[in-house]
Amino acid sequence: MNECGGKLGSKIESREAVIGIIGLGYVGLPLALRFLEERFPVIGFDIDSRKADCLLGGKSYIEHIDISPLADAIAKRRFDATTDFSRIAEADAIILCVPTPLNKNREPDLSYVMNSVESVLPYLRAGQLISLESTTYPGTTSEELLPRIEETGLKVGQDVFLVYSPEREDPANPNFTTRTIPKVCGGVTDACNELGKLLYEQVIDQVVPVSSTSAAEMVKILENTYRAVNIALVNELKVVANRMDLDIFEIIRAAATKPFGYTAFYPGPGLGGHCIPIDPFYLTWKAREYGINTRFIELAGEVNTSMPDYVISKVMDALNTHGKSLQGSRVLVLGLSYKKNVDDMRESPSVVLIEKLLEKGAEIAYSDPHVPTIPTMRKHQLDFSSIEIDRDVVSQYDCVLISTDHDRFDWDMIRESAALIVDPRGVYQADGVKIWRA
Ligand SMILES: NC(=O)c1ccc[n+]([C@@H]2O[C@H](COP(=O)([O-])OP(=O)(O)OC[C@H]3O[C@@H](n4cnc5c(N)ncnc54)[C@H](O)[C@@H]3O)[C@@H](O)[C@H]2O)c1
């Protein structure tokens, strides 16, 4: 390790290193809080000034993240949130946590990463560590970030240090926290690797070093592709089980008792969230450069994206047995977020379900205690607000569709008062009369 790296290492160990977090969303905000917990000074950067204002005003914009520790840190001048990127010069470690969506052709959209890098470059100085945490295809850090950084005249591995360290998160899961989830990290050079490991070791119980930034990028894609493919598998098996009049949830529960060689994945109305429906396609795109088709990923995508249509067909079948057509029926959609007990709407299949139901002429209402109104989305425009439900309200609908099985719903009341329930989440035992699996 040269002198520049040595100095940075000492600053990290003594907790004098200023941590700059770029992108204060689901990934960046908990990470900022974790560094503060370990007494590091933190500056949060975001292009959205409302986020900075909210944090400085003591308001969280993510339901499950408690930002109360910020008040003390702000008072002691250990935390600031800003849109002023010139303050990058103050940071010793710069951690990029910006979105990596797909564009309309379902190809990687690295514009957020590139824009954030462009805003950092003018203020980069010797003695800084840069870590990319956004999920992306193998090669992004070494092919896109490294050359841009070196164009400034600073040499990576000598003057500045560059690593990739993917974020792992299971929002609202009380069993895991930022500190306890092991963190993978790969650097461009050995010195980068060492400093990246040192930085994350201060706040994460176990850091898992890998040999390169590309290896670290691939780890994240492997993890999320594994989920996407296995969810597709159970979604396919669900369709078979439904046709055979078998309860897929009973089957999964029993299979999960096998103490080795089986991990339970659950079917649902479709994939959602920022990661699983998107990340595998980052690899698909990159693999094409190597002349390889990622057939598993494509197939999983096909099966998973067909699920909303399958669920709608079940709503139609269920209504039909009650002498009703979907057109003109009143359908109550329960749950809007992509998974239970969170307020995250990104890529939520509930939105697709609502759009399809509306297209077919159903009258729709939704209830979600975590999502009071449907936020503005890039791909969808739905002007709805959540309704409060009780026995009276539920009984007024021809069909209740369970899209997200939040714990805050009163499931006994819903079962007792609904005329018909379509349940892709396995909340109830299906009977094919009042309660339908989908
Ligand atoms: N949410 C998760 O559970 C999760 C888990 C693992 C990995 N990831 C990955 O982490 C990355 C970030 O995801 P997220 O869920 O935190 O996204 P997010 O949308 O919640 O937050 C991103 C933040 O970045 C800000 N931003 C956008 N462009 C910027 C720029 N140029 N400069 C500064 N700020 C900018 C946005 O305003 C937003 O506040 C993505 O690559 C995602 O795939 C997310």
The ligand as an SDF file (V2000), in Angstrom:
LIG
                    3D

 44 48  0  0  0  0  0  0  0  0999 V2000
  -33.9890   -1.4280   -3.1370 N   0  0  0  0  0  0  0  0  0  0  0  0
  -33.3820   -2.5710   -2.9320 C   0  0  0  0  0  0  0  0  0  0  0  0
  -33.8800   -3.4110   -2.1780 O   0  0  0  0  0  0  0  0  0  0  0  0
  -32.0370   -2.8740   -3.5770 C   0  0  0  0  0  0  0  0  0  0  0  0
  -31.3340   -3.9980   -3.1180 C   0  0  0  0  0  0  0  0  0  0  0  0
  -30.1000   -4.2830   -3.6610 C   0  0  0  0  0  0  0  0  0  0  0  0
  -29.5900   -3.4880   -4.6700 C   0  0  0  0  0  0  0  0  0  0  0  0
  -30.2890   -2.4020   -5.1230 N   0  0  0  0  0  0  0  0  0  0  0  0
  -29.6570   -1.5920   -6.1770 C   0  0  0  0  0  0  0  0  0  0  0  0
  -29.1890   -0.3830   -5.6000 O   0  0  0  0  0  0  0  0  0  0  0  0
  -29.3000    0.6890   -6.5310 C   0  0  0  0  0  0  0  0  0  0  0  0
  -30.1210    1.8080   -5.9160 C   0  0  0  0  0  0  0  0  0  0  0  0
  -31.4300    1.3230   -5.6580 O   0  0  0  0  0  0  0  0  0  0  0  0
  -32.4190    2.0270   -4.6710 P   0  0  0  0  0  0  0  0  0  0  0  0
  -33.4950    1.0280   -4.4160 O   0  0  0  0  0  0  0  0  0  0  0  0
  -31.7230    2.6310   -3.5190 O   0  0  0  0  0  0  0  0  0  0  0  0
  -32.9660    3.2110   -5.6160 O   0  0  0  0  0  0  0  0  0  0  0  0
  -33.8230    4.4790   -5.1690 P   0  0  0  0  0  0  0  0  0  0  0  0
  -34.5510    4.9250   -6.3830 O   0  0  0  0  0  0  0  0  0  0  0  0
  -34.5690    4.1830   -3.9140 O   0  0  0  0  0  0  0  0  0  0  0  0
  -32.7150    5.5640   -4.7850 O   0  0  0  0  0  0  0  0  0  0  0  0
  -31.8360    6.1040   -5.7020 C   0  0  0  0  0  0  0  0  0  0  0  0
  -31.5970    7.5590   -5.3530 C   0  0  0  0  0  0  0  0  0  0  0  0
  -30.6180    8.0630   -6.2480 O   0  0  0  0  0  0  0  0  0  0  0  0
  -30.9590    9.3930   -6.5710 C   0  0  0  0  0  0  0  0  0  0  0  0
  -30.2620    9.7750   -7.7890 N   0  0  0  0  0  0  0  0  0  0  0  0
  -30.5610    9.4770   -9.0690 C   0  0  0  0  0  0  0  0  0  0  0  0
  -29.6370    9.9930   -9.8950 N   0  0  0  0  0  0  0  0  0  0  0  0
  -28.7190   10.6100   -9.1160 C   0  0  0  0  0  0  0  0  0  0  0  0
  -27.5260   11.3180   -9.3960 C   0  0  0  0  0  0  0  0  0  0  0  0
  -27.0720   11.4860  -10.6370 N   0  0  0  0  0  0  0  0  0  0  0  0
  -26.8340   11.8180   -8.3550 N   0  0  0  0  0  0  0  0  0  0  0  0
  -27.2860   11.6650   -7.0820 C   0  0  0  0  0  0  0  0  0  0  0  0
  -28.4140   11.0050   -6.7660 N   0  0  0  0  0  0  0  0  0  0  0  0
  -29.1190   10.4700   -7.7730 C   0  0  0  0  0  0  0  0  0  0  0  0
  -32.4630    9.3700   -6.6700 C   0  0  0  0  0  0  0  0  0  0  0  0
  -33.0260   10.6690   -6.5510 O   0  0  0  0  0  0  0  0  0  0  0  0
  -32.8220    8.4430   -5.5050 C   0  0  0  0  0  0  0  0  0  0  0  0
  -33.0200    9.1670   -4.3080 O   0  0  0  0  0  0  0  0  0  0  0  0
  -29.8990    0.0790   -7.7830 C   0  0  0  0  0  0  0  0  0  0  0  0
  -28.8780   -0.2830   -8.6510 O   0  0  0  0  0  0  0  0  0  0  0  0
  -30.5990   -1.1620   -7.2710 C   0  0  0  0  0  0  0  0  0  0  0  0
  -30.7020   -2.1600   -8.2570 O   0  0  0  0  0  0  0  0  0  0  0  0
  -31.5030   -2.0730   -4.5840 C   0  0  0  0  0  0  0  0  0  0  0  0
  1  2  1  0
  2  3  2  0
  2  4  1  0
  4  5  1  0
  4 44  2  0
  5  6  2  0
  6  7  1  0
  7  8  2  0
  8  9  1  0
  8 44  1  0
  9 10  1  0
  9 42  1  0
 10 11  1  0
 11 12  1  0
 11 40  1  0
 12 13  1  0
 13 14  1  0
 14 15  2  0
 14 16  1  0
 14 17  1  0
 17 18  1  0
 18 19  2  0
 18 20  1  0
 18 21  1  0
 21 22  1  0
 22 23  1  0
 23 24  1  0
 23 38  1  0
 24 25  1  0
 25 26  1  0
 25 36  1  0
 26 27  1  0
 26 35  1  0
 27 28  2  0
 28 29  1  0
 29 30  1  0
 29 35  2  0
 30 31  1  0
 30 32  2  0
 32 33  1  0
 33 34  2  0
 34 35  1  0
 36 37  1  0
 36 38  1  0
 38 39  1  0
 40 41  1  0
 40 42  1  0
 42 43  1  0
M  CHG  2   8   1  16  -1
M  END
$$$$
